[in-house]
Amino acid sequence: LKPSVAQESLELYRPDVEALRTGDMSFTEVLENRRSLRGRGATPLTVKQLGELLYRAARVRDVRSTLDGDVTDRPYPGAGAAYALELYPLVGECQGLPPGVYHYDPLGHRLEKLSGPTQEFQALLDEARAPVEPFDRPEVLMVVAARVPRLAWKYETLAYSLVLQDTGALVQTLYLVSTALGLRPYALGRSDPDLFQRVAGVDGFAEASVGAFAVSGGSAPVP
């Protein structure tokens, strides 16, 4: 787990998983409905929806001890249970949450605020505009970053390949949960790594952006 560096944090909504087991959309329906949905919906994303998305897709479900040290269990698979990926939500518009750059703490299920809407923050959101009409910026852009040394000490030259596989698994999980929640998600094939380093205040050799996932609220598009 990445040590916290933020002064300010926000506890997120925790859904009732047992209630979801009986009342949620069926798995087949989720798979068949999964789409990349660009553009905004009828209503903005809420902080409750963002909290449920992160809880169901990326939280730490359990911590257990091994000969190599403590490892975690999460809703998506990770190579060697090392979980080298970090999520950085860039919040442009979310009801109940001020705009800015956040880091997701998967153990505490909370957002750690890193900064407000800086010039670099605005540039990253502009870069994530939908490539087809209506060219909207996403309400929340989640940058996926990898702490490659977390894997490299064990897997050496395989580390980068495993990071990309882990990223695909995480993005698909975010897609499926977003679909179940009726949100509008789409994955991005690009995200400026230099901009991300400045926005998140990280060393690019220790933690580099490897993917991005955009999500907006409201399943129905604005007419």
Wavefront OBJ file of the C-alpha trace (Angstrom):
o trace
v 0.000 0.000 0.000
v 1.244 3.443 -0.882
v 1.840 5.595 2.212
v -0.481 8.577 2.539
v 1.012 11.978 1.726
v -2.166 14.094 1.846
v -3.255 16.473 4.588
v -6.944 16.272 3.687
v -9.068 13.164 3.082
v -12.713 12.283 2.504
v -14.421 9.065 3.620
v -16.450 7.498 0.803
v -19.811 5.750 0.685
v -19.721 1.992 1.314
v -22.528 0.027 -0.363
v -24.176 -3.020 1.211
v -22.580 -5.882 -0.733
v -24.979 -8.463 0.688
v -27.958 -6.458 -0.566
v -26.289 -6.150 -3.976
v -25.987 -9.948 -4.224
v -29.771 -10.197 -4.474
v -30.826 -6.843 -5.903
v -28.117 -5.962 -8.425
v -28.279 -6.293 -12.204
v -27.490 -9.835 -13.380
v -23.952 -10.572 -14.572
v -25.181 -11.449 -18.064
v -27.097 -8.183 -18.282
v -23.995 -6.240 -17.197
v -21.833 -7.962 -19.818
v -24.354 -7.445 -22.602
v -24.952 -3.779 -21.680
v -21.282 -2.840 -21.358
v -20.418 -0.035 -23.754
v -18.011 2.878 -24.052
v -20.394 5.810 -23.548
v -18.899 9.193 -24.373
v -20.549 12.493 -23.608
v -22.428 13.518 -20.500
v -25.627 12.074 -19.131
v -28.747 13.776 -17.852
v -27.364 14.310 -14.331
v -23.809 14.816 -13.061
v -21.957 12.079 -11.215
v -22.453 12.156 -7.434
v -19.849 11.503 -4.746
v -22.013 8.572 -3.567
v -21.839 6.978 -7.047
v -18.085 7.563 -7.228
v -17.669 5.978 -3.794
v -19.708 2.926 -4.801
v -17.760 2.562 -8.056
v -14.392 2.610 -6.268
v -15.607 0.343 -3.463
v -16.954 -2.323 -5.787
v -14.056 -2.161 -8.269
v -10.842 -1.344 -6.412
v -11.023 -1.490 -2.605
v -8.904 -3.739 -0.389
v -11.193 -6.581 0.664
v -8.681 -8.354 2.884
v -5.058 -8.252 4.076
v -3.147 -11.449 4.728
v 0.392 -12.330 5.736
v 2.756 -14.378 3.541
v 6.451 -15.253 3.562
v 7.009 -12.241 1.266
v 5.127 -9.882 3.585
v 1.539 -8.676 3.729
v -0.542 -8.889 0.545
v -4.027 -7.655 -0.229
v -7.126 -9.062 -1.891
v -9.156 -6.794 -4.213
v -12.102 -7.168 -6.618
v -9.801 -7.314 -9.677
v -6.886 -9.780 -10.124
v -3.300 -8.585 -9.696
v -0.034 -10.325 -10.525
v 1.319 -12.063 -7.457
v -1.252 -10.180 -5.349
v 1.278 -7.325 -5.394
v -1.246 -4.742 -6.656
v 1.145 -2.181 -8.065
v -1.602 0.054 -9.507
v -2.814 3.340 -8.009
v -5.950 5.310 -8.944
v -5.915 9.100 -9.157
v -9.406 10.574 -9.703
v -9.272 14.002 -11.357
v -12.621 15.472 -10.410
v -13.957 18.092 -12.795
v -17.616 17.898 -11.794
v -19.074 15.673 -9.092
v -21.988 16.536 -6.827
v -20.766 16.727 -3.231
v -17.050 16.777 -4.082
v -14.896 19.870 -4.792
v -12.968 19.844 -8.103
v -9.334 18.813 -7.876
v -6.810 15.993 -7.894
v -7.287 13.057 -5.523
v -5.565 9.763 -4.718
v -7.739 6.762 -3.850
v -6.790 4.957 -0.630
v -8.117 1.417 -1.247
v -7.625 0.233 2.337
v -9.352 3.145 4.067
v -11.772 3.593 1.126
v -11.253 7.321 1.048
v -10.034 10.064 -1.259
v -6.870 11.946 -0.345
v -6.866 15.441 -1.820
v -3.590 16.373 -3.514
v -4.424 19.743 -5.086
v -7.130 21.926 -6.531
v -7.902 22.446 -10.240
v -4.467 23.598 -11.451
v -3.533 24.477 -15.029
v -2.047 20.984 -15.544
v -5.247 19.452 -14.134
v -7.323 21.357 -16.688
v -4.968 20.238 -19.484
v -5.380 16.553 -18.548
v -9.165 16.854 -18.540
v -9.056 18.643 -21.895
v -6.909 15.827 -23.282
v -9.589 13.357 -22.169
v -12.375 14.992 -24.177
v -14.476 12.455 -26.057
v -12.907 12.010 -29.522
v -16.359 12.047 -31.117
v -19.223 14.514 -30.743
v -20.161 16.159 -28.421
v -16.480 16.423 -27.398
v -17.315 16.772 -23.708
v -14.722 16.557 -20.962
v -15.442 13.666 -18.575
v -16.789 14.628 -15.179
v -14.152 12.430 -13.518
v -10.950 11.147 -15.124
v -9.270 8.321 -13.234
v -5.595 8.055 -14.104
v -4.149 4.587 -13.502
v -0.537 4.742 -12.324
v 1.868 1.870 -11.707
v 4.520 1.541 -9.025
v 6.613 -0.723 -11.243
v 9.279 -1.461 -8.566
v 6.467 -3.092 -6.539
v 6.500 -5.880 -9.150
v 10.055 -5.668 -10.483
v 11.736 -6.907 -7.281
v 10.002 -10.259 -7.799
v 9.232 -10.519 -11.526
v 12.201 -8.551 -12.934
v 11.887 -8.250 -16.739
v 8.251 -9.430 -16.706
v 7.147 -6.480 -14.549
v 6.056 -4.127 -17.343
v 4.076 -6.836 -19.132
v 2.324 -7.725 -15.863
v 1.533 -4.055 -15.183
v -0.279 -3.832 -18.527
v -2.225 -7.021 -17.817
v -3.205 -5.707 -14.389
v -4.292 -2.417 -15.968
v -6.578 -4.248 -18.392
v -8.126 -6.217 -15.535
v -8.746 -3.064 -13.500
v -10.210 -1.126 -16.443
v -12.590 -3.975 -17.304
v -13.727 -4.154 -13.670
v -14.365 -0.394 -13.669
v -16.345 -0.803 -16.905
v -18.550 -3.560 -15.480
v -19.285 -1.781 -12.205
v -20.011 1.482 -14.054
v -22.464 -0.413 -16.257
v -24.207 -1.911 -13.222
v -24.514 1.596 -11.755
v -25.934 3.106 -14.963
v -22.978 5.455 -15.465
v -21.267 6.560 -18.678
v -17.721 5.124 -18.835
v -14.998 4.988 -21.447
v -11.340 3.991 -21.373
v -8.700 6.224 -22.926
v -5.786 5.096 -25.033
v -3.718 8.100 -24.066
v -2.800 10.205 -21.041
v 0.174 12.568 -20.915
v 2.659 11.038 -18.422
v 4.567 14.292 -17.889
v 1.377 16.195 -17.101
v 0.323 13.457 -14.699
v 3.634 13.600 -12.824
v 3.220 17.329 -12.274
v -0.444 16.997 -11.314
v 0.065 14.151 -8.835
v 3.494 15.237 -7.613
v 5.103 11.830 -8.214
v 8.464 10.665 -9.522
v 7.848 9.154 -12.952
v 10.528 6.500 -12.456
v 8.846 5.229 -9.302
v 5.224 5.702 -10.396
v 4.154 6.200 -14.006
v 0.726 6.602 -15.627
v -0.244 3.529 -17.665
v -3.921 4.116 -18.387
v -6.955 6.319 -17.881
v -10.665 5.737 -17.375
v -13.326 8.414 -17.754
v -16.740 8.301 -16.104
v -19.735 10.628 -16.059
v -23.127 10.350 -14.406
v -26.541 9.597 -15.819
v -27.212 6.725 -18.179
v -29.351 8.796 -20.563
v -27.487 11.324 -22.751
v -28.477 14.973 -22.704
v -30.722 15.682 -25.768
l 1 2 3 4 5 6 7 8 9 10 11 12 13 14 15 16 17 18 19 20 21 22 23 24 25 26 27 28 29 30 31 32 33 34 35 36 37 38 39 40 41 42 43 44 45 46 47 48 49 50 51 52 53 54 55 56 57 58 59 60 61 62 63 64 65 66 67 68 69 70 71 72 73 74 75 76 77 78 79 80 81 82 83 84 85 86 87 88 89 90 91 92 93 94 95 96 97 98 99 100 101 102 103 104 105 106 107 108 109 110 111 112 113 114 115 116 117 118 119 120 121 122 123 124 125 126 127 128 129 130 131 132 133 134 135 136 137 138 139 140 141 142 143 144 145 146 147 148 149 150 151 152 153 154 155 156 157 158 159 160 161 162 163 164 165 166 167 168 169 170 171 172 173 174 175 176 177 178 179 180 181 182 183 184 185 186 187 188 189 190 191 192 193 194 195 196 197 198 199 200 201 202 203 204 205 206 207 208 209 210 211 212 213 214 215 216 217 218 219 220 221 222 223
